Amino acid sequence: MRVPVISKDNLPLMMTKPSRARRWIEQGKAIGKFDKLGIFYVQLLAEPSDAKTQNLVIGLDPGKMVRIVG
């Protein structure tokens, strides 16, 4: 499980582990929020040490939706 992270300027960053997100909140480095869909995420209160992001790829399998009756 991963927790989404956004920067102080509302830019998406790499996800983090729940334990790290809890530690950031306890140390006052971030605040926890919920979006409109009810997904929990953390927003950093300070500038991140590294703002690199990774490209994501989504794969769809249309064959999964086909039902074979017989």
N, C-alpha and C positions, 0 to 999 in steps of 0.2 A: 504494500500500500504506500502511496506517495501523497504528499500534501502540496498543492499548487502554491507558488510564491509569486507575489508581484512586488515591484520596487516602490520606492517612495513616490515616484512619478507615474504610478499605475501602468508600468510596462511589465509584461510577463517575463519571468525568469525561470530557471530550471526548477523542477520539483525537488522536494526534500523529504527526508524520513520524518514520520510523526514525532519521534523522540527529539530530533533537532528542532522541529517547529515548537514543541512544548518548551524546550530550553530557551529559545529565543523569546518566547512570550514571558516566561518567568524572569528573564534577565532584562526585560524592557526593550529589547531590540526589535520587537515586532508586535503586532496586534492581530488577533484572530478575528475573522469576519466570515459571514455567510453570503453567498451570492443569491440571485433571484431563484435559482433552482435548488437552493438548500445545500450547496456544496461548500464545505469549509475550506478556507484558504488563509494564508498569512500575508500581511502587508508589512514590509520592512519600514522601520522608522528612520533608519540611517542609510547612507549610500552603501550598496553592496561592495564587497572587496573585489568581485569579478562579475561582470555583466555579460559573460558569454552565454549564448543559447545554442541549442542543438535543434537541427531540423527534424521534424516528425514526419513519418510516412504512415499512411493508413492503407491497409489492404482489405479489399472487399471480395467476398467469395459468393458470386451470384448462384452458384450451384447448391448452396446450402438451403436456399428457399424453394428448391424444386422438390415436389413430392412425387414419389413413384408409387402408384397404386396398382396393385395387381395380385 
